[in-house]
Amino acid sequence: MKILIIFAHPNPKSFCGALKDSFIDGVNPNKHSVEVIDLYQEKFNPVSLGDNEITPEIEKYQQLISNANCL
């Protein structure tokens, strides 16, 4: 199973970060692959300027989401 975690918290040591890390530690790596998108670490800007441009960054995220069995 391909698992994708989309993490969006400015402090990686927050409670949310601990939940993410705990989940990753609990997943059996022999049966599941886990990928993390850390939107703050990647400095993702969620604001759309209305031009409907699909940036390479967005295309990468779309592909990761499409390939995932579990979000």
N, C-alpha and C positions, 0 to 999 in steps of 0.2 A: 504494500500500500504506500502511495506517495502522499505525505502529509505536508501541507503548507501552512505555516504560521505567519500571519500578518500582524506584526507587533508595532504599536504606535504609542510610545510613552517616552517623554524626554529623559527620564531617569531609569537606566537599565537595572539599577539596584532597588527599584520600587517593588511593591507587592506584586504588581502585574508582571514585572520582570522575573520575580521569584516563581510565580505560577508558570510562566513560559519555560523557565529552566527546569523546574520540577517535572513538567509534562515531558520535555525532551528526555530527561533522565529516565523517565518511566517507560518510554517507548522502546520496544525491543529492536535494536538496530539491525538484527539479522533478518527481520521480517518486514520492517518498515523503513522508508527513507524520510527524513525530516529536513525541510528547507525553511529558512526564516527570512522574511522580508522585514527589515527594521526600518520603518519609514523615517524616523528621526535620524538614525545613523546615516541614512542615504540622503538626508536633507530634502526629502520629498515635499514639493509644494502642491497642496491639494486644490489650489484656487485655479479654476478654469477661466481663461480670458475670453471665452466665447468664440474663439476662432476654430474650435473643433479640431485642432491639430493633434494628431496622435504622435507623441514623441517616442523615440527609441526606448526611453525608460518605461513609458506606459505599455508599449508593445511587449517588453520583457515581462512586466507584471501580468499582462493578459495571458501570455504563454504559460507562465508559472501557474496561474489560476486554472487554465484549461487543462494542464497536465496533472493537476492534483486530484486525488481521489477523496481527500478530506481537507477541509479548511478549518 
